[in-house]
Amino acid sequence: MSESGSASASASASGGPGRPPAERGRTTIADGVVEKIAGLAAREVIGVHAMGSGSGLSRTFGAVRDRVPGGAKASVSRGVKAEVGEVQTALDVEIVVDYGVSIREVARAVRENVISAVERMTGLEVVEVNVAVSDVKLPDDEDEEPESRLQ
């Protein structure tokens, strides 16, 4: 008789009919999900020219990848690295800024926008957003997009 008593006690403690539906199960969020949210949020900030490495070659390959079907999805999280725990996340964001903007202000705006978007959409606490500015887009630099080989 004590066996059935302990079984019913453990059933209600482990998610039986007495618990609200929201408490019956676990939700996990992949690093890539947080990286995509953060990447889109960072791109919304005025003064952010591009995400990721500032080298012309990297931007050229990025432009090609964006034009390939299915390739743009991968570029959404380019320049973003997230570490996601059960209730917290930390992010590293690498950006290229436009010439003439206040880098400090752009970094602050990126940090605020990323924290707001990630916390709102995931419910995770963002403990830090490190912003690395890897390059500046000069006004006389042409956008280094490869010429199309198709005619």
Beta strands, then each sheet from edge to edge (+ up, - down):
strand 1: 48-51
strand 2: 80-84
strand 3: 88-98
strand 4: 125-137
sheet 1: 1+ 3- 2+
sheet 2: 1+ 3- 4-
end
